[in-house]
C-alpha cells in the first residue's frame, strides 16, 4: 500500500511503500519533469520519495497525481498499486469524483489522455455549475 506520510512529520509531502526503491523512483519521477515538482529519495521508516515544490505557482496537482500513479504502475505493477491489502480504490474514486481516472490508469492509458478526458468533464461541470450559481464567484 502506498503511504503519503499521514501520521508522520511530513504529511502529504512523501510517497512511500515497503517495496519501493527510493533512489530509482526519485530519478524516474524527476525524468517526468512535472511542472513545479522534484523528488528526492526518502526513508522514514519506509522507502519512498519526498516531493519538493520547486515552483509552487506552476504545480498542476491533478496532472501530477496522474503522472505519478502511472509511473509507479509502470515501475511496480498495477496490482501493487491497486490490489495490495488495505488499498481503497473506492476512496480514490471519491477523491477523483468518479472511477474514470482509476479505471484509465489500470488500463495503462497514457497520462495525457486521462488528463484531457478529465478536462472535458471539468469544463462540462463548470458550465453546468455557472448556470446554477446565485452569485458570481469571487475573483482573487
Secondary structure, DSSP 8 states (H G I E B T S, - for coil): --B--TTSSSTTTEEE-TT--HHHHHHHHHHH--TTEEEEEEESSSEEEEEEESSGGG--HHHHHHHHHHHHHHHH-HHHHHSSTT--HHHHHHHHTSSHHHHHHHTT--HHHHHHHHHHHHHHHHHHHHHH-SS-----
